[in-house]
Amino acid sequence: MSNIRMNLIEAALTRAHLLIDYNICVGFHKQYEFCEQKILDDDSLTEEEKTEAIRLNNKGYDRDKITYNLGTRRICENCNQKCLATLYCEYCIRNYLKANFSNWTSGNNDIDDLIKKCQMETNNPAIVIEWIPYNNLENIKYLTKGGFSEIYTAKWIGGQYEEWDSKVQQLVRVGTCNVILKELKNVENASQSWFEEAKSHLTLSNKRSEIVQCYGITQNPSNGNYILVMNKCDINLREYLQQNHNQLTWNERIRIAFEIIDAFDSIHKENSIHRDLHSGNILYSQFYDLWRISDLGFCGPADKPSTSIYGILPYIAPEVIIGRGYTFKSDIYSIAMLMWEISSGQPPFMNYEHDCNLAINIINGMRPKIISEIPSEYKKEQEAFYTSSKKYDFSSISDNSSIFSTISNQYTSINFKNRNEDNDKGSRLFKKLKMENVDVQNDYDEREIMQQQSNIDINDEVQNNPKLHSEEQDEFEIPDDNDSKESPRLSKKLKIENVDVQNDYEREFMQRRSNIGTNDEVQNNPSLHSEQNTKSEILDDES
């Protein structure tokens, strides 16, 4: 193993996946077979490295077979169960974990039950949720803070499980590794919210490799706070774009967009909605060369809508701002903002205060102006995301299109400084999305928006959290209002009257635009509001 060059193996695996033609390799079985053949044909690897690359490819194949419960089963020579994995037996791993239940406890029955449930659904020896003793963590250093949590870095002695040793019938650990600790702050009524985040993150990361891996839970003995122990990634999307914008090719940009959409497919397949998507919680792992979704604090079941609104304002869908709640489609709106950020290299509305004025403008149809120097298909689908006039179905992403084989031929050598003008040949990435000509929630009735706006009385409470992101951005929060059935309350009152003030709005809008560059320009989308607009009067809240 000492002569194996892991960086070349990871590069070979990435190349193989990029070359998959999803129109030919339909289904993950054929896709993994294709990757194996590409590895065997790769002259950059030694025979020993090819063996290791195929082993890693098969680990992913085993995981997907168990996740989707598809594939040829074999009889395990140890437990005699019909297992799907070839490198290990999923039933042997679960039995091993079950036999260890009596050797640990968190002291909290709910947390114990959650961890045990996750362990009984384990489909990969490298993805096992555990109760982690606090004394196994060392070199703990404060990093930053989140909505209900404080974030630390640490070293985990022993590290997570990595392999199943079939000879001795036990899991083997990777060794000491760097981790992120997410500790609940002493905030009133935050305990249940934190537990729901832990439940969402553990349940999803236990099944889906597209989610930042959560290794388990521990407890700070000094204050009793519970802590999520998570994989440490290298950089978030916002910082990555700021550092690499001028060097990125369109092939690389579209690949990032694809991986984000693919990750959200996995969340939506679990009938969950993220609710707080922005470029600060899209994280990159250099070792795996993958983009992953993090910060699932408000992620939850689609059939249990949240009445709170929280997040980075430019990424929040307009129907959420007016109180219609989160849906799968509001996540898609957030993806549209990420698509714009990937193409432009900067956050949407970065020159605007994240306040009630911006909220009203978003409701009235203001969107970042799509830059002209992008592939036509990318532009077309981004515009469709803006208006949400079609229903997008993520379920076809994994199986139905030849994304990278097309893009690699057309855009590999095109970076942002040297663009190909023949954009009509643009990528077929977003043809992976099934589009049905039916009305959806984001294609909301303008008259309904007007009716809801006429009743809005909002206190605008904006939290500025500059440490969370590389760019100082405002966290926009509309908390629950248990005393009223009116729309949520924000820190200033927003009084809305049914009169036409479009001319006033446009004059103010043009004044703001005069102070920003071309890539910061925004466009007003008339399809998102009626001809009769509402007047928005911001009153100081003296009380």
Residue, then its C-alpha position, 0 to 999 in steps of 0.5 A: m500500500s505504501n507505493i499506491r498513489m491515492n491522488l492518482i486513484e481519486a483522479a482516475l475515479t473522477r475521470a471515469h465518472l465524468l465520462i459516463d454517458y447516462n443515455i447508454c449506461v442506464g441505472f447504477h449497475k451499468q454505471y459502476e461497470f463502465c467505471e471499472q472498465k475505464i479504470l482497467d484501461d487507465d494507463s496512469l495507474t499501476e496494476e496495484e493502483k488499479t486493484e485499489a481503485i476497483r475496490l473503492n469503486n466496488k465500495g460505492y457500488d455496494r453502498d448503492k445496492i444496499t441503499y436502493n435494495l437492488g442487485t444480485r444477492r449472495i449467501c454470507e459465509n458467516c451469517n448465512q444471510k442473503c446480502l447485497a454487498t460483495l466486499y462485506c456483509e451488511y448483516c454481519i456489520r449490523n449484528y456486530l454493532k447490535a452486540n455492542f449496544s450494552n457497552w455505551t449510552s448517551g444518558n438520553n433515551d431519545i439519542d440512544d434510540l436514534i443512534k441504534k436505529c441508524q446503526m441497524e440501517t448501516n449500509n457501509p462500514a465507513i458510514v457508521i453513526e456512533w456515540i463518541p466518548y468526549n475524552n476521545l476528542e483532543n485539541i479542541k479549538y473554537l472556530t465560529k458560531g451558528g444559529f443555535s450552535e458553536i462550531y469547533t475543530a478537534k482531533w478524534i483519537g482512533g477516528q471513524y470506522e473504515e473497513w469490515d475485517s471479515k477474518v476477525q469479524q469486526l470493524v476497523r477504524v481509520g486512525t486519528c482524524n480531524v473533525i468538526l464539532k457542532e455544540l448546542k448553545n444555551v438558547e431557550n427552546a433550542s434543544q428540540s430544534w437541535f435534536e431535530e437537526a441531529k436526527s435529520h443529519l444522522t438519518l440522511s448522512n447515514k444513507r447518502s454520501e452526498i451529505v456531509q458525513c456525521y460520525g455521531i454524537t458526544q456530550n460536553p461534560s462541563n455543561g451537558n451540551y450535546i455535540l454533533v461530530m462531523n467530517k471536516c471539509d476544506i472550503n465552502l462554495r462561496e470561498y471556492l468561487q472567490q478564489n478560483h472564479n477566473q480559472l474555472t472552465w465551464n465544464e467545471r462550473i457545470r459539474i459543480a451545479f450537477e453535483i449540487i442538484d444530485a445532492f438535493d435529489s438525495i435529500h428530496k428522495e428522503n421526502s425532506i426539504h433543506r430550507d436553508l440552502h446557500s453557498g456557505n453550506i455547500l462544502y468541498s472535500q478535496f480528498y474525495d473531489l466532491w461537493r456535499i450539502s451541510d447545515l441541515g438545521f432546518c431540514g425536515p420532512a416535507d409533510k411537516p411544514s415549518t412555520s419559521i423563515y430563516g436563512i440568507l435572504p437572496y436565496i429565500a424563495p418569494e413565496v416563503i417570504i410572504g408566508r406560504g411555507y417551504t416546499f420542494k420548489s422553494d429549494i429549487y429556487s435556492i438552487a437557481m440562486l446558486m446557479w447564478e453564483i456559480s456562473s458569476g462568481q459572486p453571491p446574489f444581491m451582494n451590493y444590497e442590504h439584506d432587509c425589508n426593501l430587498a425582501i419586497n423587491i424579491i417578492n415583486g420579481m427582482r432577480p440577479k441579471i443572468i450574465s450573457e457569457i454562459p452556455s445557452e442551455y445553462k441560461k435557459e434552465q436558470e431562467a426557468f428556475y427563476t420563473s418556476s413555470k415548469k415542474y422540475d423532477f430531480s428523480s431522473i438526474s441519476d439515470n437519464s442523460s449524457i451530461f459530462s460526455t457532452i460537456s467535456n468535449q465542448y467546454t473543458s478548455i473554456n475558462f471564464k477569461n476565454r469563453n467560447e461564443d458558440n453557446d448554442k452548443g451548451s451543456r445538456l446537464f439540465k435536460k436531466l430534469k423532467m419538465e411538466n407543463v403543470d402549475v406548481q407552488n412556485d408558479y403562484d397566482e399573482r392575485e393571491i400574492m397581492q391578497q397576502q401582501s395586503n395583510i402582511d404586518i412584518n417586524d423585520e428582524v435581521q441577524n448579521n452573522p459575518k463569521l459564518h461566511s466569507e462575505e458578510q451576509d445577513e441571516f434573515e429570520i422570521p420567527d414563529d408568532n404564536d400570538s397571531k395567525e397573521s403573517p410572520r413578524l420581522s424588526k420594522k413594520l411593513k405596511i402595504e397598501n394596494v396602490d401603484v408605486q411601480n415608478d417609485y420602485e423603478r427609480e429607487f432600483m435604478q439609483r441602486r444599480s448605478n452603483i454596481g458593476t455589470n455582474d451585479e445587475v438585477q432584473n425585474n421579472p414581471s411574470l412574478h407580480s401583477e400590473q397592479n403593484t403594492k405600495s410598501e411603506i417602511l415605518d419605524d417601529e417605535s415600540 
